[in-house]
């Protein structure tokens, strides 16, 4: 009898402990996201050496591989051509494939379709293929994804549709963006702080970046539900910089806490949302959730406010010195 009572006590205790866990698991949303990283081999390639690019790439890819996160990296091939460093910079691109990731085209010079004629932009797309195609071919892979610099897809609908037809004819699929927390704006300030060994500012920037990213994710999830009725498979835009090389693991943890699972870009693009009507044109590019909302005549309201202090520091770094 005592044994039977003890058994029921154990069952009750286990049930009490397990119930909240089960409830939490049931309430956790099943979100999916593909990570894409622009400006390879490195966003600040004109300011750092090939050896630094390789080291940055190794840290970034090591974390992604360890976390089992699939990624497509988008290349600006002009960044490969620095005297005496070409082979080493190409080595950094090879590392992406060696680590099991994929490469896409981001134009040769990071050229905006909104700022040049269509023919000049098409030439820049083609020039940006040469090395990347060769590296992929060595592994029996094809160049299949394209990312518009600045997310600029054309200032008028005719140009946009002509550019899309050109890309399709060359075998590309455009890589949209639905999540973007402007890591590039943080990155320059972070790299400057790192050079000056200002660890307090580094940590302040990382904390702000993660907090702002969390706000952007929450906003985008809500905007998706308001615009298309559900949260699609998201596509996150990041950049190849020191900030991500040092802290992408923390960003991944943040996303996992929000319920995200990491998927390939191809899997994300299988979501029906990416076939929705989209007639967006404008002087400046924007994310696809915003494009769908604008196409529906419902421009987004109350977007997250980017931290002014970070923006001011970033602008100060780019001002010409007297």
N, C-alpha and C positions, 0 to 999 in steps of 0.2 A: 504493500500500500504506500509506504514511504517512497519507494522508487517511482511509483506511478505519479505521486504528487510532485516529486522532483522533476519528472519529465515534463509535466504540464507547466511548471514554473519556467523551465528552460524555453519551451515553445512560446510562452507568453512574452518573455524577455526578448527573444529573437524577433518576434512579430513587432514589438514596439520599436526596436532598433531599425528594422528593415522597412517599416512603413514610410517614414519620412524619405528614405533613400529612394524607394520606389516612386513616391509621389514626385520627388524632384526630377527623377529620370523621365517621368511621363510628361512633366511640364516643360522640360528642356526642348527648345525648338530644334528641328533637324535642318540646319542651314548648311549650304554648300558654297564653296568659293574656290576660284582658280586664281593663283598668284601670277602676275606678269611683272617683269622688271625691265625698264627702259634704259637707254643710253649706254649700252655696252660698247667697249669693254669697261668704261667707267665714266660717270657723269663729269667728273673733274679731270678727265684724261690730259687736258692741256696744262694742268697745274702739278701733276704728279708724274713720277717716273714709271717705267714699265715694271720695274721690280715691285713698286708699291701697288700697282694695279694687280699684279699676280697675287700679292699677299692679301689684298682686300678681297679679291675673288675667291681665294682659298677659304677665308673665314666665312664669307657669305654662303658659299656653296656647301661648306662642311656642315653648317647649321641646318640648311634646308635638307640635305641628304639625311642627316641624323634624325630629323623630325619627320622624315618621309613625306615631304611636301613637294609635289610636282610643280615645275615652273617652266615658263617660256621666257627667254631673254631676248630683247629686241636691240639690234645692232645698228650703230652709226659707223660705217666702215671708214670714214675719213679719220676717225680717232685712232686708227691703226697706224697711220702714216706719220711717224715722227722719226727723224733721222737717227739711225743707229739702234732703233728700238722696235722695228717692224716685227721681227720674228718673235720677240718676247711678248709683244702685244697680241699677236695672233695666238700665241701659246695660251694667253688668258681666255680667249674665245674657245679654244680647244678644250679647256678645262670644263666648260659648261657641258660639253658632250661627253667628256670622260666621266663626269659625275652623274650622267644619266638624264640630263635635262635637254631642252630643245632651244633652237635659235630661230628668230624671226627677223624681218626687215623693218627698219625704222627710218629709212632713207639714208643716203650717203652723208649728207651734211645737216641732218635734222631740219629739213626745209619745210616751211609751212605752205600748204596749198592755198591758204588765204592771202599770202603775201606775194606770190609769183604766178606767172601764167601756167596753164595746165601742161604745156609741152616741157617747160623747164622742170616742173615738178616730176613729170613722168621720167625724164632723163635722170633725175636724182634718185628716183626709186630704182631704176635699172642699174645705175652705177653702184648702188648700195648692195647689190646681190653677189658680186664676184667672189669674194673670199668666203662668204657665208655658204653659198651654194657648194663650193668645193669641199669645205669642211663637212657639210652634211652628206654629200655624195660619198665621201670616204667611209661613211657608216650606213650607206644605203638608205639615207633619209632624204626627204625633199623639203625645200623651202616652201612653207605653206601658209604662214601667218604674216600679216602686215599691221603695223601700228602707226597711225597718223601722228606726226609730231604736233605737240600742243593740242591734240585732239581736234585740229583744224581740218574739217572735211569739205570746205568750200563755202564761199560767200554767197553763192546762188545755186539753185537746185540743178540747173543744167550742168554746171561745172562739177557739182558733187556726183551726179549720175554718170557723167563721162569718166570721172576718176574711178568710180566703182566698177564700171565696165572694163576699164583698163586693167585694174587689179585682178578681176575675175579671169580675164584673158591670159594673164601671166600666172594663173594657178594659185592666187592668194585668197585667203579669207581674212576680212578685216577683224581685228581684235578690239572689241568695244571695251568700255570701262564703266563700271557702275559704282565702284568704291574708290575714293581718292582723297587722302588726307594731306596732300601737298607736302610729302616728305622732302621734296626737292627744296622747298623754302627753308625748312629746318636744317637741311644738310650743310649748306654753305656756312651757316653760323656755327654749327656743331664742329665742322672741320677746322674752322678758325680757332675755336676754343680749344680744340685738341692740340693744335700746333703751339698754342700759348700755354699749354698745361693748366688750363683753367678748369679743373675738375668740377668745381661747384657749378659753373655755367653749363658744362656738359650734362650734369645730372638734372639740372633745371630744364634743359632743352628736352631731354629724354622723357622726363615726367610730363612736360607739356605736350609733347608729340603723342604719347600714348593716350593721354586724356582727350586730346582733340580727335584722335583716331576713333576712340570709343564714341564720342559725340557724332562723328560722321557716320559711323556704322549704324547707330541708333536712328539717325535721321534718314539714312538711305533705306533701311528696312521699313520704316513707316511710310516713306514716300512711295516705295514699291507697292505696298498694300493699298495706298490711296489711289495710285495711278493705274495699276494693272490687276489689282485684287489679290495679289499674293507676292511672296518674296521669291524672285527667280534665283537660279544659280548665278551667284555674283561673280564679278571679275574685278580684282583689285589691282590698281596701278601703283607700283613702287619704282625706285630708281637704284642703279648700281652706285652706291655711295658708302662712305665710312659709317654713317649713321645706321644704315641697314646691316652692314657687315658686323657692327658691334652689337646691335640690339634687335635684330629681326626675330630672335628667339622669344623676346618679351612680347613682340607684336603677335606672334603666332599663339602664345599662351593667352593673350587677351582675346583673340578671336575664338579660340577653343572654349573659353569661358562664356562667350556669347552663343555657343552652340554650333560653331562652324566645323565642318569637315572639309578637308582639302582635296580638290579634284583636278583633273587635267583641264586645260583650256578647251580641248575638243569636247569633253563632257559638258562643260559649262555652255558651250555654244549649241548644244543639242536642246537646250531649253527653248520652248516655243516663244518666249518673250523676245528673242533676238530676231524674230520674223515679224514683229509688230510694225504697223505703219510708222514711218519716221521721215518727216519732211523738214527737219531742222536745218536751217542755215543761219549763219551769223558771222560777225566780225571776229569773234573768239569762239573756240571750241568749248564743249562742255560734256559732261557724262551722259550716258544713254538713258538713265532714269529721268533726267531733266529733259532730254530730247523727246521722250515719249510723252511726258507731261505737257510740254510746249505744243507738241503735235495735236494733243487733245484740247488745246486752248486753255490749259490749267497750269500756268507757270508756277513753279514751286515758290513757297513763301517761308520766311523764317528759317533760312539756312543757317547752319552753325557759323559762328563768327570766328574767323581765324585770329589767333592772338596777335594784337597790334605790336607788342614789344618785339616779337620774333620778326615780324614783317619789317619793322624799322631797322633792326640790326642787319637783316639781310640786304636791305636797300643801301645801307651805309657801307657795306663791304664792297658793293659794286659801283660806288661813286668814285670818279677819278680823283686821284690824290693831287693836292696843290703842289 
